[in-house]
Amino acid sequence: MESAFGRCVGRLRNRKKLSLARLAQELGCSAPKLYKIEHGFNKRAVLPHFVQQLSDSLAENDSDIAELFRLAGYTAPPVDDVQRIVRIVEDTLRLPEFEGAAGELVADVQAYVTTWRAMRKARLQNVSKVVIAAAGWQPRLLSPGRFERTLLPAVDEARRAGILDVFLVVPPNIPNLQLLHDTFPETAIMQVVQLEPLGLGSAILAAKEHIGGGPFALMLADEIDESRTALRNLVKVYNDVRKPLVAVDTYEPEDNEAVLRYYGFALRGNQVRQNVFALDAELIEKPRVRPGKDHLRIAGRYILIPEVLHALQNMQHAQQGSVKLDLTAAINQLWRVSASVLAYTLPRPMLSIAPYRQIIQNMDDRKVFDFVSYRGSIKNPGGSSSQIK
């Protein structure tokens, strides 16, 4: 054990280009003592505090520290986060290509910290706004009256989640949605026009002036939660974790191939808490091959943070013109940087009505959009119920 430890000390000392005398001076010990340690002649156990001194002088990263303590027979102490940040900066400035760039790095770090503090403060706000995306190509096939009825479940679910600022992203030429205003008088509903169906990212940017600088919810109107509790549960989880969330539900590998055409999928990683897990890989949008059994279907509910909005804006500036903006790509950018995106598994699968053309033929029987048969009634906050005719 000691000889392996000694060889590690010698290797790290040579990497630092330190003589035995110089290292001994830094440590406040004798050079012969270091010589005995490096060559395995030391008969006494090396004490933990001396290993710590060696790591302070010789280690350049966390793995060096862990190796020194392991070979000495100890467990490495946890590294303070501030110490880790300092070590990263120091290691960077030691690289030849960054010689003399300390001032530039300090300025960049200060700018980043200022941005980070603003983002962190924004994340601590409550989720008070929701964007309901309903401007894809499929809603454009519906008459205004039928289109409005497809939005009833989503607005009701948002209201039950305590979110009363609703921004409906709709196609052009949609008249005032009076049924929604009459049904949910306590909810502030605003229509935002998305001129072209250029993806969820484009829908979010259409509403960016109204979203503000805090976290916000995103709902897809063609995914219906029959219990209308999915968004409420998602908000509760966000209040605990303060990280972006993607709702997922079960996907059976033997499901019809058509499923792949309309949905994204998430690969399940480590469980963070009940029904919440980390992503083990980037989200997959409309895969061409059938996902594996560890993948879950993205279910049309999100809690997003300002960083996602900024990523979409950067993508828009880079692409320019009428180009599809993929929300999945923006979320994946955030995941690659911080791996902080989480997935919430819904307790029951969503009722998907995508594509709409599958149910346009059956619209007259009102099985999906008439709340009398769909859910019975909408209960208002005061306890009364109003049926939708």
N, C-alpha and C positions, 0 to 999 in steps of 0.2 A: 504493500500500500504506500509506504513512504517513498520507495524508489520511483514509483509512478508519479507520485506527487512532486518529487524532486525534479523529475524530467519535465513535468509540466511547468514548474517554476522557471527552470532553465530556458525552456522554449519561449515562454512569454517574456523573460528578461532579454533574451537575444533579439526578439522581435522589436522590443523597445530600444535596442542598442544601448543598454545600460550595463556598466561594469558592476562587478560584485561590490566594489568599494562605494560606487555611487548609490546603488540600491540600499546597501547597508546604512549609508548616511541618511537616506530618506526614511528608512524604517526605524532608525535609532538603535541598531544592533551592530554586531561585529561581522566583518566579512567572512571570517572562518565559520561562523554559525551558518551563514547562507551556503557556504561551500559544502558543509556537511549535509545540509538539507538536500541540495541539488544532487549530490553523489550518493545519497542513501546511507551516510555514516552517522546520521543523527539518531541517538538511542532513545530520546524522549519524544513523547507525542507532541505534535504541533498544536498549540492551543488555538481555539476559535478566534480570539481577538487578533492573533498574529496572522491567521489566514485572511482575516478581514483587511489587515494592513497591506498584505501582499496583493489582494484583489484591488484595493484602492490605487496601488502604484502600477500594477501590471495589466489588469483586465481592461479590455476595450469594449466589451459587450456583456450582455447577461449570460451568454453561454460560457464565457471565460470564467465568470464568477462561479457559476454552477459547477464547472469542472474542478476548479480549485477546491471548493468545499467538499465535493464528492470524493475526490482522491485523498483528502485529509480525513475522511470519515465523518463528515458533518453534512447537515442540510443547509443549503444556502439560505440566508435570511431574505425576506421579501424586499424588493427594491422599491424605494419610495418613488412615486410617480414624478415628482419634481426632479429627483436625481436622474431618473431615466431620460427626461427631456434634456437636462443639462448634458448628459453623456452623448445623446444623439447629436446635439449641436457641436460638442467638442470633437466627436469622431468625424463629423462632416468637415470641419475646418482643418483637420489634420491631412485631408486628402490633398495631393499636390495641385490638382486642378482648381482648388478653391483657396489657394494661398492668397492672402491679402484681401479676401472677400468678406471679412467679418462684418464690416459696416453694412454691406448690402444685405447680408443674411439677417442681421439684427433688424433692419428696416422692414424686411419682408415678414419676419416673425411678428413684429409689432403690428403690422397691418393685418396679418392673419388672426392674431389674438383679438384684435378689435372686432373683426368680422365674426369670429367664433363666439365672443361674448354676446353680440347682438342676436345671433342665431340661437344660442342657448337660452337667452331670455325669452325669445319668441316661443321656443318649444315648451316653456313652462306655462304658457297661456292655456286657457281652456278651449276646447273645440266648440266654436260657436257658429260656424258657417259650413254649409255643404254645397257642393257643386253636383248637380244631377245632369249627367251627360246623356242627351237624347237627340243628337243631331247627326247621327250616322246616316248611311244611305237607306237603311230599312225604314226608319220613321217617315222618311220622305214619300213612302208608298201609301201612307195612311191619310184618310181625310182628317181635317183639323179636329172634328169631334172625337173620332176614334183615337187619334193621337193623344188628345188630352186625357182620355180615360186610361191610357197606358201609364200615365205619370202619377195617378192617384196612389198606388201602393207605396211608391218611393217617398212621396211627400209625407204620407202618413207615418212611415217608418222614421223619417227624420224628425218629425214632430215628437214622436214617442221617445226619441233619443235626447230630447231637450234642445234640439237645434231648430231655431225659429227663423234664421236668415238663410233662405233657400235661393240658389241661383240656378235657373233652368237653362241649360245650353241647348238651344233649339235651332232648327233649320230656318232659313229666311221665309218670310210671308206667313208666319204662324200668327193668327189673330190673338187678341187678348184672351188668356186662358181663364175665363170667368168662373168656370166650374170649380177650378182649384181654389180661387180666391173665396168663393162662396162656401166651399166645404171646409176650408181651413182658415177662418178669418183671423185667427191669432198668429198666423205665420206670415212673415214678410216674404213674398214671392216675387222675384224679378226675372224677367226673360233676358237672356243674353244670346245674341245671334252668332252662330258659327257658319260662315258663308259657304265653306266647302267641307265635306267629310274627310278631314285629313288627320284623323286619329285622336286618341284621348288626350295626348299632349297638347294638341291644337285646341281642343275643347277647354282645357284648363287655362291656357293662355288667353282665350277669349274672355274669361271671367277674372283675369288676374287683377284688374283695377278694383274689383269688389272683394277679393279674397283677403287683402291686407297682408300683414307680416307675421301672422300666427299660424298654428296648425289648422288644417281644414279637412273635412270629410269629402270623399268622392263616391258617388253612387252611379251605377249603371241601371237605367230605368228598365232594361229588359231582363233583369235578374230580380225576381220577386221572392221576398222572405214571407212565407205564409204566416209566421208568428209575429212578424214585424218587430223583432227584437235584435236582429243582427247588428245594426249600427249602434244601438244602445250598449250592447256588450262590447263592441269594438272601442267605443269611447271610454268605457270603464277600464279596459286594459291599458289604453293609452295613458290615462291619468296615473297609472302605476309605473309604466315603463318609460314614458316620454320618448318613444322611438317610433319611426314610421311603421305602419302595420298594413299588411295585405291579408284580406280574408280569403280563406280557401275552404273547399269542401271535398268530399270523397270523389274519387275517380276510379272506375273499374277498368282495368286494362282491356277487358273484352267489350267495352262500350263501342257504339257505332263509330266508324271512322269520321263521320261528320262532326263529332265533338272536337276533333283536332282543328277544324277550320275556323272555329269561332272563339277559342279560349286560349289563355296562357296557363302555364303550369309552374309549380314551385316544388323544389326538391327538399324534402324534410331533413332538417339537421337535428342538433341537440335540443332537447326540451328545456325551455327556460322556466316555464311555470305551467299550470294546468291549461291545456288547449293552446299553448303558445310555444312556438319553436323557432330556432334560428334557421336561416336559409343555409343550405349546404352547397349551393351553387347559384349562379345567376338565374333569374326568372327566364322562362322560355316562352316566347310569344308565338302562338299558332305553329307548333312544331310540325315538321314534315314527316317525322317518324313517330311511332306510338311511344309515349312516355312510359317509363318503368313503373313498377308497383309502388315505389317510394315517392312518387310524384302525386301532388294534390292539385286540383283544379282551382285556378283563381276565380273567385266567386263574385266579382263586381262590387266589392266594398273596400274602401281604403281610408286610412288616416295618414295624411301626408304633411310634411313639414316644409318650411321655406326653402331648404336646400334643394328639394325636388323641383320647385318652381324656378329657382335660379338655373338648375341644370337644363331645364326645358328652354329657358330664354337663351342660354349659351348655344344650345343646339339649333335654335331658330336663327340666331345671328350667323352661325357657321354655315348653315345650309342655304339660307336666303330663298326667296320665292315661295311658290305654293308646293311645299314638300311635306309629306306626312311626318308628324312628330310623334314618336313612339314613347308613351309613358313608361313602358317596360325598360327601354334603354336608359331613361333618366334615373329610374329606381336602381337599375344595375350599376350605374355610375356611382351612386351613393354607397351601394353595397361593396363595391371594389375598394372604395376609399376607407370605409369604417366598419364594414360588415355589421352595421347596426340595424338593418332592416329585419323585422320579425314577421312571422305569419301566424294568424289566429285561425284555428280550425273551428268552423261553425258546427254547432251541435246537430244540425240537420241540413241536408242539401237544399240549395236554392231551387226555386221553380224557374227554369229558364224559358223565356219565350223568344229566344233568338234562334233562327231568323224569324222575323215577323211574318214572312210570307207563309210560314207553316200554320199560322192561326188566323190570317186574314179571312180565309174561306169559312172559318167557324165563328166569325165575330158576332153574327146575329144571335147565337145561342147564349152569349154573354157569360160563358163559363169562367173566363179569366178576369175580365175587366169590370164586371158587375159585382160590387162588393156584397150585394145581398146574397149571392151564391158563393162568392169567393171567400168572404170572411164574415158575412152576416151584417155587420154594421161597423161604422167608425165611431169610437167612443171619444167624446170631447173631454178636455181636462176637467170640466165640471161634473162629469159622470153621465150626462145625457148622450144619446146616440142619434146620429142622423144617417139615414139610408140614402144611398146614391141610386138614383133612378136611371 
